[in-house]
């Protein structure tokens, strides 16, 4: 690799003004890729929650759900267009309570609060007029759509085991939705089958073997309605927290060629009302704990040779709507950008952030559509970090996190630096693995405010908190 091109772009994130400086040698294996992400790796979500959804004595969703979001907001439209294109996943906890008003379905109820129903809400409905509005919006803004299907259709609650739903999935309503979608010329990139239908405390569960049988039905339906493999939507699942035993059981039943993407969820910061969450975000050892989950999913996918690899199909950091004061703040970016880097390092094809809008963890303010700090971080990632992932090592300095990809749509590489230290900056010297004695330039060091010097071929992007308030 030509060392003149080894470093072209940098995203630099630090917390505060720093006093001391440490020297760091960073070695990049620039000639060998460790894997690839999808070109549309970045993926925010749109959720179904109605205005009445509340947690921790607050109701942060407003009118940001799939059924009540104002799709004509200029701020929302422009925020999406800036990615050109952007993958959006439509789904969430209530997707397994949504029927589609098409075909034989005539009754189309709204979500209503009901403590006896899943997640405290009754069944809801997607009218095709609203589906038309969304697809017009998706087409206008250049969205690549991943849609979460209701995987509980026509199942019944078990009379024996609490929380378990039994019976075969009935595909007719999903078939009618897909046929309508095709007839209107709408494009859906992928369908995810159900949302968190396994594990304790998830509200509803389906046995792994039953889920495996049913996702085969979905795959056959997709192949029937989309006979051309080139335009055939992907089938994704199971969309919940990684459980090795459950995952093994369902894929043994479905087989290797049915699931195009193995999806799982990450909420490694815990409940949104945790007063110690800022400490978690600033602790590199805590952030690194979730690496075991990523590694486990990667190993699982490699064993089963899934065609499209692993996806994080939902991750908001903090559970149940996010953390009111922290999720929309600059500090959350340390968690988010680290997750993007870690997911790609463990060869995850897509990372879906909960949410684009709605809840405390939204990329956009729910009321105004003005971007929160994480929006700018992920926009830079999308524009600068290409799909090819490179290996990188540094001396054991835990407070400096970094991730390296080939640059997007231009020669060279892109590096993201995350400085979690409260009192240190870093002088970084870059070198190539093939010839470690040949540094990029002797003057390529990070100054205390994370500025670089000495290379006219380099671009730098600095993310810092407004007025120092992280």
N, C-alpha and C positions, 0 to 999 in steps of 0.2 A: 504494500500500500504506500502511495506517495504521501509522505508525512506533511507536505504542504497542505494537503486536504484533510488531514486527520481531525481537524477541529474547526468547524465553521459556524456553529450556532450554540448558544448557551442560554438556558433558563436558570436564573439565580434567585433563590428564595432564602431570606434570612429574617430573624425575629426583631432584633433591636440593634442599637449602636453598640459595638463590641470593643473591648479593651485590649485583649492579648491576641497573639497570632501564633499559629502552628503551621509547620511545613508538612505538606502531604505529597507523596508520589502516587500518581494514578497511572495504572497500566491498562491500556485498551487493546483487546484482541481484534484489531480492525480488519483483518483479512478473513475472518471466519464468523459466519452467522450462527447464533445458537437457536434461532427459530424465527417465525414470522407471526405477526398479528394480522387480523383482517384489516383491509384498507379503511373500513369504518369501525375502528376499534372503540372510539368514543361513542357513548350511547346514553343519553338521559332518558328518563321515563315520563310517561303521563299516566296518572293513577285514576282510579274510579271513585275515590272517596268523595262523598257529598259534603256540603258546608257544615253539616251537623257533626262531623267526625271530630272528637275531642280526646285529648290525652293530657294528663298532668294539669288539669284545670285550665286548659287553653284549647282553642279551636282554630288551628293555624291554616286550615285548608282553603277557606274562603270559596270563591267561585273559580276553582282551578282543576276540577275534576273533568274526566272525559266528557261527561254529559252537560256540564254547565260552563266550561271555559269559553271565554270570548275569543274566538279564533280570528277576529279582525283587528286585534290590538297591534298597532304598528311596532311597538317595542318588542312584542313576542315574535312577530314575523321577522323583523330585522335581526334579532338575536339568533334565530335559527339560520337565516340566510348567510350569516357571517361564516358558517362552517362549510357550506357548499361542497359536499352534501353532509347531512347529519343523520345518523341512525337514531330513531326514536322507538322505544319499546312501549306499547300500550298494554298495561296490565296492572297487577297488584292483588292485594288480598281479596277484594270483592269480585275478581274476574270469574271465580267459580260460582258466583250467584247471578251472573248476567245471562239472560236469554236474548236472542236476536229476533226482532220483529220482522220476520221474513218467512215465506212459505206458509205453513199452517199455523204459525204463531200469531194470534190476534190480540191477546191481552198483553199490554205493555206497561207494567207498573213502574213507578219510581222507587228508588231506595227509600225505605222508611225505617226509623229507629225501632228496633224490636230486640229486646234483651234475650229473647229465646232463640234468636237466629244467629248464624255465624257472624262473628265480629260485631254483633249488636245491630245488624241491619237486615231487613228483609230482602227478598229477591228484587233485582233491578232489571232494566231492559235497555237495549240499544236499538232505537228506531233506525230504519234505513235512511231516513232523511238526515239524521245526525251523522251516520256513516258517510253519506255523500259529502256533508260539510267538512268532515275530517279529511277525506281524500282530496277534496279541492284544496284544502289547506296544505296537505302533504305535498301535493303536486306543485303548488305555488312556491313553497319554501325549499324544495329539493330534499325531502325527507325520505330515507330508506326505512320502511316500516317492518318492525317485528311486533306481531300481535299475539297476545296471550289468550288462549281459548279456555272456555269453561269445560273442565274435565270432570265435573260432578253431574252433568246432565243425566237425568233420569235414574241416578243412583238413590239408594235409601240409607238412612241411618241404621246401623247395626242395633239389634235389640239386645245384644250380648255385651259388646265392648263399646264403651263410651268414646265418642269422637271418630269411630271407624265408620266409613261409608262403604256399602257393599253393592254388588251387582255390576253388570256390564255397562260401560259407557255407551250411550245412545248418540250416534253421530249425525242424526238427521238435521238438527238445527245448525250444526257447524257446516254440514254439506250445503244447506240452503244459503248460508252466509257466503261461503266460498263461491258458489255458482253465481250469486248476485254480484259479488266482487269482480268475478271474471267478466260477466256480461256488461259491466260498466267500464271495463278497461282499467280497473285499479290494480296497482302493483303491490303485492305483499312479499317481502323478501323472505320472511320466516314466520312460522307459527310455533309458539311455545305451548306445551300441553299442561295446563294446570299451574297452580301457584302454591308452593309449600304444602303439599298433600302428604307429608310424612313427618315424623318426629313429634316429640311431646310438646304440648301446649300450642299447637298450630291451628287448633279449631276443628279442622277436618283432616282425616287421613285415609289413604287408600293403601291396601297391601301391595308390596312391591311386585309380586307376581301378577296381580290384577292390572296394575299400572302398565306393566310390560306388555300384556296382551292388548290393552286398549291403545297403546301408542302404535302398535302394529296396525290396528284399524285406521288410525289417523294417517299413518304413512301410506297405506293403500288408497285411502281417499284422496290424498294429495296427488299421488301418482295417476289415479284415474282421471281427475279433473285437470291435471297439468301433465299430459303425456310427454311433452318435450322436456328432456332433462335439463336443457339450458335455461329454461324459464321456470323450472319447478321450485316452489318455495321450500326452504329447509324445514325440517321438523326438529324441534328442540325439546329437551326435558332433562331432568324432572323439575328443576326450578325450586330448590329448597336448600336447607343447610346440609352440607356434605355429611353423609352417613355411609361409611364404606360398605357395611353389610347390606343396607337397603339398596344402594346403587348396584352392588354386585348382583343381587337377586333380580332386580328389574332388567338389567341388561342381559343376563343369562336367558331370560324369557324372550326378550325382544330380538336378540341377536345383534350382530355387529353393524349391520347395514341399514338399520332403521333410523337411528338417532343421528342426525347430522351435526348436532352440537350438544355437548353435555353441559347443562346449566346448573349453577349453584348460586347461593346468596351469601353475602358477607355483611355482618353487622358487628364488627369486632370492638366497637367502643361501648357497647352495652346500652342500658336504658338512657333515654334522653334527659332524664332528670338527675343524672349522676353529678354531684357537685365537684367530683374529682376528675372530670373528663379532660380538662385542659392539661392536667398532669399526664394523663395517658398519651395525649397527642404529642407532648413534648418529650416523651420517653422513648428513645429508639428501641430499647429492649422490649417494651410493651408492643410497639408497632410491629416488631419482627415476629411476635408470637404467631400471627396468622399465617406466616410463611409455611407452617406445617400443613395447614389446610390446602394452600395452593399446591404444595408439593404432592400431597395425597391425591388431589384431583388429577394433576398431571400424570402421575404414575398410573392411576386408574385408567385414564384415557389412553395412555400408551399401551396398556395391557389389552384393552378392548379394540384398539385401532379405530376409534370413532373418526368419521370422515372429516369433520370440521373442528375437532378439538374441543377444548374447554371454553366455556363462557361464564363470566359473572353476569347474571341476568338481573340482579338487583343488589345494590349496596348503597346504603345511606349513612354509614358510619354509626350513628346513634339510632336506636330503635324508636318505634312509635312516634313518627313524625319528626324526629331529630331533636337536637338540643336548642332551645329557644334563643339563647344568647351566643352560643358557640358555633352551631352549624352554619349560619350565614356570615360568619366572621372570617377575617384573614387567617386566623390560627387554624381553621379547619383545612386550609390548603396543604398544610404539612401532612395531615392524614390522607387527603385525597390524592395529591400528586405521588405520595409514596405508594398508595394502593395501585395507581395506574402503572407505576414502574414495577412494582412487585408482581402484579398480574401478568404483565408482558414478559418479565424475566422467567416466569413459570409457564410461558407459552400459552397464555389465555388469548383467545382470538378477539374477544369483545369484552368491554367493561361497561355495564349499564348503571348509571348513577341515579339513585332515587333522590330527587326528581328534577325535571326541567323546571316545573312551576308547581307550587302547592306544598304545604308543610313547611317546617322550619329548615329542612335540608335542601331546599330548592336552589337551583342555580340562578333563578330570577325571582325578584320580589313578587310575592303573590298578588299584591294589589296594583303595583305600578309597572311591573315587568322590567324594572331597572336591574341590571346584573349585580349579583352579589360577588364577592371576591373570587370564589371558586370558578365562576364563569370565565374569568380572564385567564386563570391558570389552565383550564381544560381547553380553551380556545388556542392558547399557545401550543399546548401539547398536540392538538389536532393539526395545526399548521406546520409545526416544525419537526415532530418526531415521526419518522417514516415507519414502515411496517417491519423492516429488518432489524432484529435485536442483536446487539453485540455484547460480548462478555467484557466485564471491567472489574478490576481489583484495585484496592487501595490499602495502605497500611491500616492497621486496626484502630481506626478512629471512629467510634460508634456514632458520634454526633454529626458526622458528615455523611449524608446519604446521596448516592448518585446513580443515575441510570443513563445508558447510552444506546442510541439507535442510529442507523443510517438516516441522513437527512431526508426530508420529504421533498421530492420533485427537484432536487439539486444535488450536485456532488458534495461529498463530505459527510460529517457526522454531527449529531446533535446530542448535547449532554444536559441533563438537568441536575443541578446541585441543590440539596436541601440542608441548610445549616441549622441544626437543632440546638446548638450550643447557646447558652445564655451569656457567655462572656468571652468567646473566642471567635476569631476569624481564621481563615486558612489561606496560606500561600500554596497553590496547587501547581505542581509540575506534571505535565502529561508526557507519556512515552508510549511507544508502540511495542506490543509484546514480542514481535519478531526481532526487534533490536532495541532493548531497553536502554542502552547507553545513549541512544539518539533521542534526546528530548525534542519536543516540538520547537521550542525556542527557550533559551535560558531566561528570557524575560516574561514568559507566560506564567504569571502568578496572579493569585487572587488577592487584591488589596482588602483592607478591613471592611470596606463597604461593598465588597463583592464585585468590584470593577476589575476588568482585565486591561492589560496593556500589551502592546508590542506586535499585534497581528492585524494587518489591514484586511485580511480575508475573513475576519471573524465578525459575527453579529452577536450582540448580547441583549437579553431581555431581563430586566430586574423587577421582581415583585416584592414590594414592601408595603407594610401596613400604613394606612392613612394616619398621619400625625403620630406615628409610632404606636398606635393602639391596635394590638393584634386581636 
